Amino acid sequence: YKDDIEDITDSADKQMKLEKALNLEIGAYWETEEFQIKNFKGVDHPSILSGNILDIQEKFEEHIMQLNQMNAMRYVKPFKTIVLEKIGLLAECQDTVEKWLKVQNLWTNLVSVFSSKSIAQELPVESKKFKGIDKQWIKIMEKAADTKNVIQCCTNDILKSSLPSLQDGLEVCQKKLENFLETKRSLFPRFY
């Protein structure tokens, strides 16, 4: 019986370590981790993810890797569904943050340009489109600034459903702006 008892205690010990890592390291981290959201140049509202965003992205990768390693262990059986749910949740949140940062990059590149009156006159349709996108972006960022918790923000259905359309709209505005600037360059090649 000695071998059986050692096997059972060894298994229980490893399951306890796995449960601690799952709940105290990974679970506890995401319960308290918050986005740092600040204002962007000339915008009086919370409008960009900043500060700890790289750390958050690294933690997503690190914890997903840890969870995948746990999932491969033979001692995971009592926690298998929790591990798989956490892998799915963190992967979804990681994907949302990547999309969010793409939209943020486009928005930060265009906000000062489309705030200019001369561009509003030259590109009235795109300027109007950008103003609508800008309002939606500010609304999303204000909600995120109120919520702050990374997981709660990233699982927000409004955010997840808005990001693709915001990205598409900003890409259209950027393309029209580039075409407009290229037209100006061809008219005045000495200045460019």
N, C-alpha and C positions, 0 to 999 in steps of 0.2 A: 504493500500500500504506500510505501514511502515515495516511490516514483510518481504515483498518481497524485498524492498530496502535494509534492513539489511542483508538478505540472499545473495543478489547479491554482496553487498560490502564485506561481510565476505568471500564469494567465491573468489572474485577478490583479496582480501588481501592474502588469502592462496595460490592462484596461483602465485602471485608475489613473495612470500617467497620461494615457490617451484622453480620458475624460477631462483631466485637469487642463491639458493643452487646449482642448476643444472649448471648454467653458471659460477658463481663467485667462488664457492668453488671447485666443482668437475672438471668442464671444465678447469678453469684457472690453477688448480694444475697440471693437466696432460699436458697442453701446455708447461709448463716450467720445469717440473721434468726431471732431467738427471741422467743417470748412471755415477757412478764413476768407471772408468776402469784403472787398473794399471798393471805394469809388475809383473811377477811372478819370483821367485828365478831363476837366471841364464838365463832368457829369456829377450832379448832386445827389445821386442815388447809389446804393450798393450795386456794382455792375460787373465786377470780375472776381473770379476765383484766384486767390493769390497765396502767398506765404507757404503754407504746408502742402500744397497740391502735389509736389513731386514726392514727398514722403508718403502721402496717401496712395499714390500710384504704385510706389515700391511695396507698400504693405499689402496692397491687393495681390500683386504678383507673389510675394513671399507667403502669404496666408493660403492662396490657392495652391501653391506648390506643397505646403505643409499638409493641407487637407487631402491632396492627391496621394501623398505618401501615406497618410493615415488610412486612406481608402484601400491601399494595397496591403495593409497589415492584416494578419489573420485574426488579430484581437479586436478588430473594428466592429464585428458582428452586432453587438448591442447598440452601437452608435451609427451604424451604416446609413440609415435614412437621414439622420441629422447631418452627417458629414456630406452626403450628396446634396442635401438642401443648401448647406452653407457654400458648397462649391458653386452651385447654380446661382445663388444670391450674389456672391462676391464677383463672379464672372459677369453677371448682368450689370452690377454697379460699375465695374471696371469699364465695360463697354459704354455705359452711359457717360462716365467721366470723360472718356476719349472723345465721344461725339460732342459733349459740352465744351471741351477745350477747342475743338475745331471751330465750332460756332463762335466761341469767344474770340478766337484769333481773327476770324473774318470780321466780326463786329468791331473789334478794336482798330482794325485797319481802315474801316470805312466810316466810323462815327464822326470823326473830325472833318472828313471830306464832305460828307453829306449834311453836316451842320452849317456849311458855308452857303451863303446866299447866292453866290455866283453859280455854284453847282446846281442849286435848287432851280435857278432860272434856266440853265442849260439842259438839265435832265429832269424836267418836272415829274414825269411818270415814275422814274426810278427813285427820285427824292421822296415822293409820296409813299412809294412802296417801302422805302427804308424807314420812314417815320413810323409806319405800322409795325414793322419788324422791331424797331427800336423800342416802341411801347411794350410790345410783347416780351422782349428781352429784359427790360427793366422790371416788369411785373414778375417774371420768373426769378430774377436775381433777388428782388425784395422778399419773395416767398422763401427762397433759399437762405437769405440772411436771417429771416425770422426762425426758420427751422434749424439750420446749422448742422444737425447731425447728418453725417455722410450717408448712411444707409437710408434714412428717412427721405433725404433729398433725392437720392438716386432711384428710389423706388416710387417716386411721385409720378403718377400716370400722366399728368398734364405736362410735366417736363419731358418725359420720354416720348410722348406723342408730338410735342412741339419742336423738338430739336431737328428732325429731318426737314420739316417745312421751313424752319428758320434758316438752316444751312442752304437749302435750295434757293430761297429768296435772296439771301446775301450773295450767293454765287452769281445769280442773275444781275444783281446791282453791281457787283465787282466787274463782271464781263462788260456791261454797258459802259461803265466808267472807263475801263481800259480802251474800249473802242472809241469813246469820245476823246480821250487823251491822245490816242494814236492819230486821230483826225487832226487834232490841233498840232501835233508834232509834224505832220506832213505839210501843213499850211505854213508853219514857222520853223523850218529845220535848223536855222541858225541859233535859235534859243534852246534847243534840246540837244 
